[in-house]
């Protein structure tokens, strides 16, 4: 019976270690997701600015005349 308890204790310790490892990995993934979301928002703003500039340039282009 003592060996069964020791085996159970070992398994519980392994589960606890795994839970700690998974929590740490989850925190890393959350941080990566937050960073990626920030980068995505920055890229969207950059693309929007570029689109507005291009639209302004196109609007100011002289129209072609056909003779």
Secondary structure by P-SEA (a helix, b strand, c coil): caaaaaaaaaaaaaaaaaaaaaaaaaaaaaaaaaaaaaaaaaaaaaaaaaaaaaaaaaaaccccccc
